[in-house]
Amino acid sequence: MTAHVVTTAAELRGLRGDTGAERAVVMTMGALHEGHAALVRAARERVGPGGQVVVTVFVNPLQFGAGEDLDRYPRTLEADVLIAGKEGADVVFAPPVEEVYPGGEPQVRVSAGPMGDVLEGASRPGHFDGMLTVVAKLLHLTAPEAAFFGQKDAQQLALVRRMAEDLNFPTAIVAVPTVREDDGLALSSRNRYLGEPERTHALALSRALRAGEQAAVAGPAAVLRAAHDVLAGQGHPVEDRDDRDGSDDRDRSDDRDRSDGSDDPDGLDVDYVALVDPASFREITDAAWQGEALLAVAARAGRTRLIDNVPLHLGAPR
């Protein structure tokens, strides 16, 4: 199957197809891999042979902060079109920045609110405002009945769901489980930056998540302890998030310094390990908490920042 490439909203509107046909969208920044392929396949399954699957490829400048890898982010449109078509996409919408933001940076943006200020939001201020702004625009431009997002970016997924609910988007937000490589590393476009030593260190992230998941029956403290134990020998110490106040005003100069490309010789530089409510992303502090939770981790391996998570059930098995 060959995907039709369009670069303007007008072209996209012209490809809507049968009035009654369902459209699904998979939003990406390109550099497609098997994780994206799984999203496209899920979208195709949802709409069936008579529906339409649109893959967007747009590197959104609003969600990159100062010193982040906007210029370094891989652009592989030709390969992306081939992958999208092979997996069942009908259309690849690859607009230039001027098409998405015709008047320059938008003066009005979507605010992620309190949920966007913690974890990834604390480490990357403004990131989620930029992400939600472009997702809102792409939902308007593509007008899908369903939009598919990966569980790997769990905080992004939760925020998109919250935005769709709070702002009455008539779109079903569908989660697709994280796709992992054979060694357990969560698939990410940034994995290509990892050298052999960095990749070896990065594998500790999925091991820590598995250890936490296996301890879930014993409660929140056991989950965090198990994850910390795995990461303890991987480089910089893991910060105890219970010692932070809500402002998250710790000095991040060390994080910024490592973004200049120098490798960390000691292994992983762990930003956070957190156990949160998957709906609100509030950290779970009640030792007696039972029910659904999410164990999330972020760390830098060399110059590459990686995130991962695992949904789990605290307390007695269901």
C-alpha positions as CSV (number, residue, x, y, z in Angstrom):
1,M,0.0,0.0,0.0
2,T,1.3,3.4,-0.9
3,A,0.5,6.4,1.3
4,H,-0.5,9.6,-0.4
5,V,1.6,12.6,0.8
6,V,0.0,16.0,1.3
7,T,1.5,19.1,2.8
8,T,-1.4,21.5,3.2
9,A,-4.7,21.5,5.1
10,A,-6.6,22.1,1.8
11,E,-5.2,19.0,0.3
12,L,-6.0,17.0,3.4
13,R,-9.6,18.1,3.3
14,G,-9.9,17.1,-0.3
15,L,-8.9,13.5,0.6
16,R,-11.6,13.0,3.3
17,G,-13.3,10.3,1.2
18,D,-16.8,8.9,1.7
19,T,-18.8,11.0,4.1
20,G,-19.7,8.0,6.3
21,A,-16.1,6.6,6.4
22,E,-14.3,6.7,9.8
23,R,-10.9,8.5,9.9
24,A,-8.2,7.7,12.4
25,V,-5.0,9.7,13.0
26,V,-1.6,8.8,14.3
27,M,0.4,11.9,15.2
28,T,4.2,11.6,14.9
29,M,7.3,13.7,14.6
30,G,8.7,11.3,12.0
31,A,11.7,8.9,12.3
32,L,9.1,6.1,12.4
33,H,9.9,2.8,14.1
34,E,8.0,-0.3,15.1
35,G,6.3,1.6,17.9
36,H,4.7,4.0,15.4
37,A,4.0,1.0,13.1
38,A,1.9,-0.6,15.9
39,L,-0.1,2.6,16.2
40,V,-0.8,2.7,12.4
41,R,-1.8,-1.0,12.5
42,A,-4.2,-0.3,15.4
43,A,-5.7,2.6,13.6
44,R,-6.2,0.5,10.5
45,E,-7.9,-2.2,12.5
46,R,-10.2,0.4,14.1
47,V,-11.5,2.0,10.8
48,G,-11.5,-1.1,8.7
49,P,-10.8,-1.3,4.9
50,G,-13.4,1.4,4.2
51,G,-12.0,3.9,6.6
52,Q,-9.0,6.3,6.3
53,V,-5.8,6.3,8.3
54,V,-3.8,9.6,8.4
55,V,-0.3,9.7,9.8
56,T,1.0,13.2,10.6
57,V,4.7,13.9,10.4
58,F,5.6,17.3,12.0
59,V,8.5,18.2,14.2
60,N,6.8,20.7,16.4
61,P,9.1,23.5,17.5
62,L,6.8,24.6,20.4
63,Q,7.6,21.5,22.4
64,F,11.4,21.8,22.3
65,G,13.0,23.9,25.0
66,A,16.3,25.8,25.0
67,G,19.2,23.5,24.6
68,E,17.0,20.5,23.5
69,D,17.5,18.6,20.3
70,L,15.2,20.3,17.8
71,D,17.9,20.7,15.1
72,R,19.3,17.3,15.9
73,Y,15.9,15.5,15.8
74,P,16.0,13.1,12.8
75,R,14.1,13.9,9.7
76,T,13.5,10.8,7.5
77,L,10.3,11.6,5.6
78,E,10.9,9.4,2.6
79,A,11.5,6.3,4.9
80,D,8.5,7.4,7.0
81,V,6.1,7.4,4.0
82,L,7.2,3.9,3.1
83,I,6.7,2.6,6.7
84,A,3.3,4.3,7.0
85,G,2.1,2.9,3.7
86,K,3.3,-0.6,4.5
87,E,1.5,-0.6,7.8
88,G,-1.8,0.6,6.4
89,A,-1.8,4.4,6.3
90,D,-3.7,6.0,3.4
91,V,-2.3,9.5,3.9
92,V,0.8,11.1,5.3
93,F,0.2,14.7,6.3
94,A,3.7,16.4,6.4
95,P,3.1,20.1,6.6
96,P,5.9,22.7,6.9
97,V,6.0,24.9,10.0
98,E,4.4,27.8,8.0
99,E,1.3,25.6,7.3
100,V,0.7,24.7,11.0
101,Y,1.7,28.1,12.4
102,P,0.9,30.5,9.5
103,G,1.3,33.7,11.6
104,G,4.4,32.5,13.4
105,E,4.4,31.2,17.0
106,P,0.7,31.2,18.1
107,Q,-0.2,33.9,20.6
108,V,-2.9,31.7,22.2
109,R,-1.8,28.2,23.3
110,V,-3.3,25.3,25.2
111,S,-2.1,25.2,28.8
112,A,-1.4,21.8,30.3
113,G,-2.3,23.0,33.8
114,P,-1.1,21.4,37.0
115,M,-0.7,18.0,35.4
116,G,1.8,19.5,32.9
117,D,4.0,20.9,35.7
118,V,5.2,17.6,37.2
119,L,7.6,14.9,36.1
120,E,8.3,15.6,32.4
121,G,6.8,19.0,32.7
122,A,9.1,19.9,35.6
123,S,12.1,18.7,33.7
124,R,11.0,20.4,30.4
125,P,9.1,23.5,31.2
126,G,6.6,24.5,28.6
127,H,6.9,21.2,26.7
128,F,3.4,20.0,27.3
129,D,1.8,23.4,26.5
130,G,3.6,23.1,23.1
131,M,2.5,19.5,22.7
132,L,-1.1,20.1,23.5
133,T,-1.2,23.2,21.2
134,V,-0.1,21.2,18.2
135,V,-2.3,18.2,19.0
136,A,-5.3,20.5,19.2
137,K,-4.4,22.0,15.9
138,L,-3.8,18.7,14.2
139,L,-7.1,17.3,15.6
140,H,-8.9,20.3,14.0
141,L,-7.0,19.9,10.7
142,T,-7.4,16.1,10.4
143,A,-10.9,15.9,12.0
144,P,-10.6,12.2,13.0
145,E,-13.1,10.1,14.8
146,A,-10.2,8.4,16.7
147,A,-6.6,9.4,17.5
148,F,-4.0,6.8,18.5
149,F,-1.2,7.5,21.0
150,G,1.5,5.2,22.6
151,Q,1.5,4.3,26.2
152,K,5.3,4.9,26.4
153,D,4.5,8.7,26.5
154,A,2.1,8.1,29.4
155,Q,2.0,11.7,30.6
156,Q,1.4,13.0,27.1
157,L,-1.4,10.4,26.7
158,A,-3.1,11.5,30.0
159,L,-2.9,15.1,29.0
160,V,-4.3,14.6,25.6
161,R,-7.2,12.6,27.1
162,R,-7.8,15.4,29.6
163,M,-7.8,18.1,26.9
164,A,-10.2,16.1,24.7
165,E,-12.5,15.7,27.6
166,D,-12.3,19.2,29.0
167,L,-12.5,21.0,25.6
168,N,-15.1,18.6,24.1
169,F,-13.1,17.3,21.2
170,P,-15.3,14.7,19.4
171,T,-12.4,12.3,19.1
172,A,-11.8,9.0,20.8
173,I,-8.3,9.0,22.3
174,V,-7.0,5.4,22.0
175,A,-3.9,4.1,23.8
176,V,-1.6,1.5,22.3
177,P,0.8,-0.5,24.6
178,T,4.5,0.3,24.6
179,V,6.5,-1.6,22.0
180,R,9.9,-2.8,23.2
181,E,13.1,-4.2,21.6
182,D,14.1,-7.7,22.3
183,D,16.3,-6.6,25.2
184,G,13.5,-4.6,26.8
185,L,14.4,-1.1,25.8
186,A,11.3,0.9,24.9
187,L,11.3,1.9,21.3
188,S,12.1,5.6,20.7
189,S,13.3,7.7,17.8
190,R,16.1,8.8,20.2
191,N,17.5,5.3,20.6
192,R,19.5,5.7,17.5
193,Y,21.7,8.2,19.4
194,L,22.8,5.5,21.9
195,G,26.2,4.0,21.6
196,E,26.9,0.6,23.0
197,P,27.9,1.7,26.5
198,E,24.9,4.1,26.8
199,R,22.5,1.4,25.5
200,T,23.8,-1.0,28.1
201,H,23.1,1.5,30.9
202,A,19.7,2.4,29.4
203,L,18.5,-1.2,29.8
204,A,18.4,-0.6,33.6
205,L,15.3,1.5,33.0
206,S,13.1,-1.4,31.9
207,R,14.7,-3.7,34.5
208,A,13.7,-1.2,37.2
209,L,10.2,-1.1,35.9
210,R,9.9,-4.8,35.8
211,A,11.2,-5.0,39.4
212,G,8.7,-2.4,40.5
213,E,5.8,-4.2,38.8
214,Q,6.7,-7.5,40.4
215,A,6.6,-5.8,43.8
216,A,3.2,-4.2,43.3
217,V,1.3,-6.6,45.5
218,A,3.3,-5.4,48.5
219,G,2.3,-1.7,48.0
220,P,3.7,1.6,46.9
221,A,6.8,1.7,49.1
222,A,7.9,-1.8,47.9
223,V,7.4,-0.7,44.2
224,L,9.7,2.3,44.6
225,R,12.2,0.4,46.7
226,A,12.5,-2.3,44.0
227,A,13.0,0.2,41.2
228,H,15.5,2.2,43.2
229,D,17.5,-0.9,44.0
230,V,17.9,-1.7,40.3
231,L,19.0,1.8,39.5
232,A,21.2,2.4,42.5
233,G,24.4,1.1,40.8
234,Q,23.8,2.8,37.5
235,G,25.5,6.1,38.0
236,H,24.2,9.3,39.7
237,P,22.0,8.6,42.8
238,V,18.2,8.5,42.3
239,E,16.6,11.4,44.0
240,D,13.9,10.7,46.5
241,R,10.9,12.6,45.2
242,D,9.2,12.5,48.6
243,D,11.9,15.0,49.7
244,R,10.8,17.6,47.1
245,D,8.3,20.4,47.6
246,G,5.7,21.0,44.9
247,S,7.8,23.8,43.2
248,D,10.4,21.3,41.9
249,D,12.9,24.1,42.2
250,R,16.1,22.0,42.5
251,D,19.1,23.2,40.5
252,R,18.9,21.7,37.0
253,S,22.2,23.1,35.9
254,D,23.7,19.6,35.9
255,D,21.0,18.4,33.5
256,R,21.6,21.4,31.2
257,D,25.4,20.9,31.3
258,R,25.0,17.3,30.1
259,S,22.9,18.4,27.1
260,D,26.1,19.8,25.4
261,G,27.0,16.4,24.1
262,S,29.4,15.2,26.7
263,D,28.9,11.6,27.8
264,D,28.3,10.7,31.4
265,P,31.1,8.2,32.3
266,D,29.3,6.9,35.3
267,G,26.2,5.4,33.6
268,L,22.7,6.8,33.9
269,D,21.9,10.2,35.2
270,V,18.4,9.5,36.7
271,D,16.0,12.4,36.7
272,Y,13.1,10.8,38.5
273,V,11.5,7.6,39.5
274,A,7.8,8.2,40.5
275,L,4.7,6.2,41.3
276,V,1.6,8.2,40.2
277,D,-2.1,8.0,39.7
278,P,-2.3,7.4,35.9
279,A,-5.3,9.8,35.5
280,S,-4.0,12.8,37.4
281,F,-0.2,12.1,37.5
282,R,-0.3,13.0,41.2
283,E,2.3,11.1,43.1
284,I,1.0,8.3,45.3
285,T,2.0,9.0,48.9
286,D,-0.7,6.9,50.7
287,A,1.1,3.7,51.8
288,A,-2.3,1.9,51.8
289,W,-3.1,2.9,48.2
290,Q,-4.7,0.1,46.2
291,G,-5.7,0.1,42.5
292,E,-4.3,1.3,39.3
293,A,-1.0,3.2,39.3
294,L,1.9,4.0,36.9
295,L,5.6,3.7,37.6
296,A,7.5,6.2,35.6
297,V,11.2,6.8,35.1
298,A,13.4,9.3,33.2
299,A,17.1,9.3,32.8
300,R,19.9,10.5,30.6
301,A,22.2,7.9,29.1
302,G,25.2,9.9,27.8
303,R,23.6,12.8,26.0
304,T,20.3,11.1,25.3
305,R,17.3,11.5,27.6
306,L,15.0,8.5,27.8
307,I,11.6,8.0,29.5
308,D,9.7,4.8,30.2
309,N,6.8,3.6,32.4
310,V,4.7,0.6,33.3
311,P,1.1,0.5,34.3
312,L,0.5,-1.7,37.4
313,H,-2.0,-2.6,40.0
314,L,-1.1,-2.0,43.6
315,G,-2.3,-4.4,46.3
316,A,-4.0,-7.7,46.0
317,P,-4.2,-9.1,42.5
318,R,-7.4,-8.4,40.6
